[in-house]
Amino acid sequence: MNFNSENIELFLTVLDTGSFSAAARKLNRVPSAVSMAIANIEAELGYHLFERTHRKVIPTAAALALEPQARI
């Protein structure tokens, strides 16, 4: 997986805002693009980073473990 700066920014913004919609607003994207990008990252990693609900996303243990490295 090429976890480039764009992917890191996307991941951290979703983590910080708690939703694809809020992250999309902050990044000037549409929510479906954010959701699809996270899904692509998850597919390449081979595990889920977020549990999805109707209104928000909840970080998985894997996402919380990845967070400190992403913030460097």
ZIDA-V329252 format. One record per residue. N is the residue number from 1. PSI is psi in whole degrees, -180 to 180 (NA if undefined). Layout:
n: <N N>
psi: <PSI PSI>
//
This chain:
n: <1 2 3 4 5 6 7 8 9 10 11 12 13 14 15 16 17 18 19 20 21 22 23 24 25 26 27 28 29 30 31 32 33 34 35 36 37 38 39 40 41 42 43 44 45 46 47 48 49 50 51 52 53 54 55 56 57 58 59 60 61 62 63 64 65 66 67 68 69 70 71 72>
psi: <131 91 78 177 -33 -43 -39 -46 -44 -50 -50 -35 -42 -44 -46 -37 -25 7 154 -38 -47 -40 -41 -44 -45 -34 4 48 171 148 -37 -33 -39 -46 -44 -40 -43 -42 -40 -41 -46 -41 -41 -38 -32 14 160 140 -25 142 131 138 -179 -32 -21 174 146 124 140 173 -36 -41 -42 -33 -34 -26 -50 -38 -38 -29 -7 NA>
//
